[in-house]
């Protein structure tokens, strides 16, 4: 839970930084970092989809959680019997 809070605060800080500095190199890097992160998390979802299906619950919820938090979401699910 603490990792998700930390990730959320980090995302918020990066978004605020990009919005307060439009057109700067740092804002461009932040946008590219978010795009790369989305691509990696999308691949991660499909690679670990079986783990999430075995865990039960809504696959849509697992998708959103993986797109935002990545392995912080699915790693604990992998340990469940």
Buried (B, 14 or more C-beta within 10 A) or exposed (E): EEEEEEBEEEBEEBEEBBEEEEEEEEBEEBEEEBEEBEEEBEEBBEEBBEBBEEBEEEEEEBBEBBBBBBEBBBEEBEEEE
